[in-house]
Amino acid sequence: MEKPSKSDVITLAIGAAAALLGAAFLKSKTAHKLAVHSVAGGMRIKDNALRKVETIREEAQDIYEEARRESGVPLRCCCEEEAVQEEPEGEI
């Protein structure tokens, strides 16, 4: 087994120091505030996106209803079953 080089030891020491500093930072109030701010921003983005989706859905429904009235097609209940004509088997 080879002896670790000086650069390997330095890299290990820097990595350990970064881990210790990172752990200390994550426990700090600054990190907590940053995390809360980030999550709050994400929640605002989600809320805005949901509102926009709802607006698009309402506008699409309005367009559908207007087109249905213009075409004269009656509104069908979603629970009504359409008559399905089955083709006899064996005939093409």
C-alpha positions in Angstrom: 0.0 0.0 0.0 1.3 3.4 -1.0 1.8 6.2 1.4 -0.7 9.1 0.7 0.9 12.0 -1.0 1.1 15.5 0.6 -1.6 16.8 -1.8 -4.0 13.9 -0.8 -3.5 14.8 2.9 -4.1 18.5 2.1 -7.3 17.6 0.1 -8.5 15.4 3.0 -7.9 18.2 5.5 -9.7 20.8 3.4 -12.6 18.5 2.9 -12.9 17.8 6.6 -12.7 21.5 7.4 -15.4 22.3 4.8 -17.6 19.6 6.2 -17.2 21.0 9.8 -17.9 24.6 8.6 -20.8 23.4 6.5 -22.4 21.6 9.4 -21.9 24.7 11.6 -23.4 26.9 8.9 -26.5 24.6 8.6 -27.1 25.0 12.3 -26.9 28.8 12.1 -29.7 31.3 12.1 -28.6 32.6 8.8 -29.0 29.2 7.2 -32.4 28.8 8.9 -33.6 32.1 7.6 -32.3 31.3 4.1 -34.1 27.9 4.1 -37.4 29.5 5.3 -37.1 32.3 2.7 -36.5 29.7 -0.1 -39.4 27.5 0.9 -41.7 30.5 1.2 -40.7 31.6 -2.3 -41.4 28.2 -3.6 -44.8 28.2 -2.0 -45.6 31.6 -3.6 -44.6 30.3 -7.0 -46.8 27.2 -6.6 -49.7 29.4 -5.5 -49.4 31.7 -8.5 -49.1 28.7 -10.9 -52.2 27.1 -9.4 -54.1 30.4 -9.8 -53.0 30.7 -13.4 -54.0 27.1 -14.1 -57.5 27.8 -12.6 -57.8 30.9 -14.8 -56.9 29.0 -17.9 -59.4 26.2 -17.0 -62.2 28.7 -16.5 -61.4 30.4 -19.8 -61.3 27.1 -21.6 -64.7 26.1 -20.1 -66.2 29.5 -21.2 -64.9 28.9 -24.8 -66.3 25.3 -24.7 -69.7 26.5 -23.5 -69.9 29.3 -26.1 -68.9 26.9 -28.9 -71.4 24.4 -27.8 -74.2 27.0 -27.8 -73.1 28.3 -31.2 -73.0 24.8 -32.7 -76.4 23.8 -31.2 -75.0 20.6 -29.7 -77.0 19.7 -26.6 -75.1 19.3 -23.3 -74.9 15.7 -22.3 -74.6 14.5 -18.7 -71.3 12.7 -18.1 -73.1 9.8 -16.5 -75.2 9.1 -19.6 -74.0 6.1 -21.6 -73.7 6.4 -25.3 -75.3 3.7 -27.3 -72.4 1.6 -28.6 -73.1 -0.4 -31.7 -71.1 -3.6 -31.7 -70.0 -5.1 -34.9 -70.7 -8.8 -35.4 -67.6 -10.9 -34.9 -66.1 -12.4 -38.0 -67.4 -9.8 -40.4 -65.2 -7.2 -41.9 
